[in-house]
């Protein structure tokens, strides 16, 4: 029977492996549509934004509400107003009803307006920035604000994921090669290659996942451990 740490580690590794499938048609960061052509609801747009607001440069969400604009966020120590719309054309409903000076951003799934549409003209007139989630999610333009050098966990291979799992299971940040081999069941060259690839990442980037220490032991960067 698996222990709680083992169950937690298994779930964490599974999460790492499935991040790559978080795209249209496979479930967008946890939101699975019955059909890929199904339209997004207002509430689903809020969900998609909440998953990545830090990566978009917002510091934190102050409130989500029913009045205009839908959301107040803090960005660079300033309060900004955000309106959520499934498609950009829906924003037209607010032009005559609300003070557009209160809104600095529109977060929508898709910009369905033509360049010189009257709604677009009003949006430009008030200097409102459009964040089109479809482009952001499908083109994978998301970068974790807390990891500026961007180690891409989605591209890790099976053995590399098992190595990360070894650190989680042992609940240690430093392991010997023998301990990693014991935990993963992988030995010799089959293990040496993936460990070496971590070293290569360390040499080519400022950030690192797993590095070899002077004492020949291996250390995981604690900031990459999903707890």
N, C-alpha and C positions, 0 to 999 in steps of 0.2 A: 504494500500500500504506500502511495506517495506521501511524503511529509508535506507540511504546509509550505516550507521554503521551495521544495521541488515543484509543487503545483504552481506557486507564484512565478518561479523561474520559467516553467513551461509556458505559462500564459504570456510572460513578457517577451520571450523569444518568438512566440506566435504573432504577437503584435508587430514586432520588427519585420517579420516575413510578409505580413499582409499590407504593410504601408504602401508597397509598390502597386497594389491593386486598387488603391484609393483614387480612382479616376472614373470618368463617365462610363457607365455600362457595367461597372464592377462594384459600385457602392462608393459614393464620394465621401471619404473620411467618415465613414460610419453611417451615412444616409443612403439606404438602398431603395431605389425606385423600382416599381413593378415593371415599368417600361422606360427605356432610355428617352423616349420622346415625351414622357409625362412632364407637365409643367411644374415648376416649383411654387410652393405656397409662400406667402409672406413670412410665416413662422419658420419655414425651412431655410429661407435666406438668412434669417437671424442666426439660426443654428450654424450654417456654413461660415458666416462671418465670425461668430464666437470662437470657432475652432482655430482661426488664423489671425485674429486681430493684432496680436503682437508682431507677427511676421509682416504685417502691413504698415507697421510703424506707430501703432497706437499703444500708449502706455498701459491704460486700463479702462474698463467700462465703468462709468459712474452710475448710469441708470438706463434701463430699457423701459419704455412707458407707452401709453396709448395716445398721448398727445403729440403734436408735431413739434420738432422732428422726433422720430421713434427712439432715438438713442443719444445719450450724451457721453462722449468719451474724452479722455485726457490725452492730448498729443503735444509733446514738447512743452509741458506745463500749461497748456491752454485748453480750455473747454471747447469742444467742437460738436456740432450737431450732425447727426447722421440719419438719413431716411432710407428705409429698406423697401425695395420694390422687386417683385419677381422679374419684371421686364421694365426697361427704362420708360417706355411710353406711359406706364401707370402713374408716373410722377405728374403727368398733366393734370390729374385731379386736384393737385395741391396749389397750382399756380394762382388761381383766383381766390382760394380760400385761406391761404396762410402767408405769413411774412417769410419770404424766401431768404432773407438776411440771416435767419436763425439756422439755416442749413448750410453746412460746408461740404458735405459729402453725400452722394447717393450710392448705396451699395445695391447692385442688382445682379441677377444671374446673367442677363444678356441685354446689350444695347441694341434695341430693335428700331431705332429712329434713323431717318435719313439725315444727311449732313445739315441740310438747311431747313429741317422741320422746325415749326414754331416753338415746340417744346424745347428742342435743343438750343434755339436762340435764347430763350429765357434762362436756361441753365447756364449758358456761357455768360450772359449778361450779369448774373449774380456771382460768377466765379466759382460755381459749385463743381467740385471734382467728382468724376464718375469712377467707381471701382467695379469693374465687370468681372464677377467671380468665375464665369465660364472660362475666360482667358487665363485667369490666375491659376485655376485648378488644372485645366487641360494642358497648359503649357508648363506646369510645374515651376512657376516663378516664385514659389514660396521658399523663403529662407528663415530659419529660426533666428530671431533677433539675439538670443542668448548664445548662439554658436555661429559667429560671423564668418568663420572660415569654411563652414558648410560640409562637415563630414556627412556623406550621404548614406545613411543606414539602409536605404532601399536597395542599394547595389551590393550589399554584402552577400557572399555565397554561403551555402549550407554549413561548411566546416567553420567558417569565420563566426557564424551565428552560434555554433556549438561552443566555440572558444569563449565568446562573451557569456554564454549560459554558464560555463564552468565557474567564472568569477561570481556570478549571481548565486549559484547553488552553494558554493563554499562560503559565501558571504564575506569574501576577502578581496582586497584591492591588489594584492601581490601573491602570485602563485609561481611555483617552479614549473619547468616544462614537464616534469614527471607527474605533477599534480594535474596539470591540464590534460595530459594524455590519459591519466586514470579516469578523469571525469568525463572526457569526450569519447573514450574508447578508440582514439586515433593515435597512431604511433609513427615514429620514423619520418621519412620524407613526406608522407601524407599529411603530417602535422606541421612539418618544417616550412612547407610552402606557404600555407595561410598565415603562419606567424611572421614569416618574412615579408608578406604583403603588408602587414601592419607596420613593419619597420619602414617599408617604402613609402607608405602614406605619411609617416612621421617625417621623413626626409623631404618630401615634396610639398608638405603643407605645414602651416604653423600650428595646426591643431593635430591631435592624435587620439586614437582609440585605445590601442594596446602598444606598449613600448617595452623594449628589452633594457633592463637596468644594468649597471656595471657589474653587479654580482651575478649576472646571467639569469636572474629571475625575471618574470614578466609582470607588468603592472598595467591595470586598466585605468583610464582616465575617469575619475569618479563622476564627472559631470555628464558622462554618457550612460551611466547606469540608470535604467528606468526603475524606479522604486514603486 
